[in-house]
Amino acid sequence: MIRVILVDDHALVRQGFRRIIEEEPGLSVVGEAGTAQDGVALARKERPDVVLMDMSMPDANGIHAAREILRERPETRILVLSMYSDAQYVRSALDAGVSGYILKSALETDLTRAVRAVAGGQQYLSPELSHVLIRALREKQDTPAAPDVFDQLTQREKQVLQLIAHGKSNKEIAALLNLSVNTVAVHRANLMSTLGVHKAAELVLFAVRKGLVLPE
């Protein structure tokens, strides 16, 4: 029996997925969670074979939750659900170690096929995503390689960047990270200098591209 937990902030969506999965022989839903952090806790408790997780939730995005689950239990298979078909989101998810990425518009048969595939150790992508990734790969091959400035950021700068992207003020960031407001302002200035941007909106866009935060 393949044991599955569902992580999505919409109860009706979870109910629909539960119905689809439990109608399939050999699949069983052993728990549900409505937030990313509750999903992490539930995965820790239930030790499922597959975690079916929404990519975008109010408290955090599914990529961060996936990393946390896999850090604690690498053998867990995570299947991300998303409305985003952009190659950047797919690659961010795969880079985080998830086993599959399926669009919410997928047919019921695609969902159960995806669950079985990742449970069996395979990777699964919605069929319509293949051309998106192929096109992105070709574009990347045609572009000269350049150092990734994200790798030049310190861990603290990445934390500050993520909080800026979540709309936090310097004062709020200072309180969350136990720093002075002046120190946060310095980190913000350093981020803009390193990334070559001049507006907070550009920092947010960079954070989205790196999978630190997802657009609403």
C-alpha positions in Angstrom: 0.0 0.0 0.0 1.4 3.4 -1.0 0.8 5.8 1.9 0.1 9.4 0.9 -0.4 12.7 2.8 -2.0 15.8 1.2 -0.7 19.3 1.9 -2.9 22.1 0.5 -4.4 25.2 2.1 -7.8 24.6 0.4 -9.9 21.9 2.1 -12.1 21.3 -1.0 -8.9 20.7 -3.0 -7.7 18.1 -0.4 -11.1 16.4 -0.5 -11.0 16.1 -4.2 -7.5 14.7 -4.2 -8.4 12.3 -1.4 -11.4 11.0 -3.4 -9.2 10.5 -6.6 -6.4 8.7 -4.7 -8.5 6.5 -2.5 -10.5 5.2 -5.5 -7.3 3.8 -6.8 -6.3 0.3 -5.6 -3.1 0.3 -3.6 -3.2 4.0 -2.6 -4.2 5.3 0.8 -4.4 8.9 2.2 -3.1 8.7 5.7 -3.3 12.4 6.6 -4.0 16.0 5.5 -2.5 19.4 6.4 -3.5 22.9 5.5 -0.2 24.7 5.9 3.4 24.0 4.8 4.7 23.7 8.4 1.8 21.4 9.4 2.7 19.3 6.4 6.3 19.0 7.6 5.1 18.0 11.0 2.6 15.5 9.6 5.3 13.9 7.4 7.5 13.6 10.4 4.7 11.8 12.3 3.2 9.6 9.6 6.4 8.8 7.6 4.5 8.5 4.3 5.7 7.2 1.0 4.5 10.2 -0.9 3.8 13.8 0.1 1.4 15.5 -2.4 2.1 19.2 -1.8 0.8 22.5 -3.1 3.7 24.7 -4.3 2.2 27.9 -2.9 0.6 28.2 0.6 0.1 31.2 2.9 2.8 30.4 5.5 5.5 29.2 3.2 6.0 27.7 -0.3 6.2 24.0 -1.0 9.8 24.1 -2.1 11.0 25.1 1.4 8.8 22.6 3.1 10.0 19.9 0.7 13.6 20.7 1.6 12.8 20.4 5.2 11.0 17.0 4.8 13.8 15.6 2.7 16.5 16.8 5.1 14.8 14.8 7.8 13.8 11.8 5.7 15.5 11.7 2.3 13.6 8.6 1.2 10.2 10.5 1.2 8.9 11.1 -2.3 7.5 14.6 -2.8 5.1 15.4 -5.6 4.5 19.1 -6.1 1.2 20.5 -7.3 1.3 23.8 -9.0 -0.6 26.2 -11.3 2.7 27.5 -12.6 4.1 26.0 -15.8 7.1 28.3 -16.1 10.4 26.5 -16.4 11.9 28.5 -13.5 9.4 27.1 -11.0 9.8 23.5 -12.3 13.6 23.7 -12.1 13.5 25.3 -8.6 11.3 22.4 -7.4 13.5 19.7 -9.0 16.7 21.4 -7.7 15.1 21.1 -4.2 14.9 17.3 -4.6 11.2 16.8 -5.3 10.4 13.7 -7.3 7.6 15.1 -9.4 5.9 18.3 -10.6 2.3 18.1 -11.7 0.0 20.9 -12.8 -3.3 21.4 -11.0 -5.1 21.2 -14.3 -3.9 17.6 -14.7 -6.4 14.8 -15.4 -7.3 12.4 -12.6 -5.4 9.6 -14.3 -2.3 11.8 -14.4 -2.4 12.4 -10.7 -2.6 8.7 -9.7 0.0 7.8 -12.4 2.3 10.5 -10.9 1.8 9.2 -7.3 2.7 5.6 -8.4 5.7 6.8 -10.4 7.3 8.8 -7.7 6.5 6.1 -5.1 8.4 3.7 -7.4 11.5 5.9 -7.4 10.9 7.6 -10.7 10.6 11.3 -11.5 7.3 12.5 -13.0 6.4 15.7 -14.8 3.1 16.7 -16.3 3.4 15.8 -20.0 2.8 19.4 -21.1 5.9 20.6 -19.2 8.3 18.7 -21.4 8.4 21.3 -24.1 8.8 24.1 -21.5 11.9 22.5 -20.1 13.4 21.6 -23.5 13.0 25.2 -24.6 14.6 26.5 -21.4 17.5 24.1 -21.8 18.1 25.3 -25.4 18.0 28.9 -24.3 20.5 28.1 -21.5 22.8 26.4 -23.9 22.7 29.4 -26.3 23.7 31.7 -23.4 27.3 32.0 -22.2 27.7 30.7 -18.7 28.1 33.3 -16.0 28.8 33.1 -12.3 25.6 33.0 -10.2 25.6 36.1 -8.0 23.2 34.2 -5.7 26.1 32.1 -4.6 28.0 35.2 -3.6 25.5 36.1 -1.0 26.1 35.2 2.6 23.6 33.1 4.5 22.5 36.1 6.5 22.0 38.1 3.2 19.8 35.3 1.9 17.7 35.4 5.0 17.3 39.2 4.7 16.5 38.8 1.0 13.8 36.3 1.7 12.1 38.4 4.4 12.3 41.5 2.1 10.5 39.4 -0.6 7.8 38.5 2.0 7.2 42.3 2.5 8.9 42.7 5.8 10.2 46.1 6.8 13.7 46.7 8.1 12.3 47.0 11.6 10.4 43.7 11.3 13.5 41.9 9.8 15.6 43.2 12.6 13.2 41.8 15.2 13.0 38.4 13.5 16.7 38.0 13.0 17.8 39.6 16.3 19.7 42.3 14.5 19.8 46.1 14.7 17.8 48.1 12.2 21.0 49.7 11.0 22.6 46.3 10.3 19.5 45.2 8.3 19.8 48.5 6.3 23.4 47.6 5.5 22.5 44.1 4.4 19.8 45.6 2.2 22.3 48.0 0.6 24.8 45.2 0.1 22.1 43.1 -1.6 21.2 45.8 -4.0 24.9 46.4 -4.8 25.8 42.7 -5.3 22.7 42.0 -7.4 23.0 45.2 -9.3 19.4 46.4 -8.6 18.0 49.7 -7.3 14.5 48.9 -6.1 13.0 46.6 -3.5 10.7 45.3 -6.2 13.7 44.0 -8.1 14.9 42.2 -5.0 11.5 40.5 -4.8 11.7 39.5 -8.4 15.2 38.0 -7.9 14.0 36.1 -4.9 11.1 34.7 -6.9 13.4 33.6 -9.6 15.6 31.8 -7.1 12.6 30.0 -5.5 12.9 31.8 -2.2 9.3 33.0 -2.4 6.5 32.5 -4.8 4.2 35.2 -6.3 0.7 35.5 -4.9 
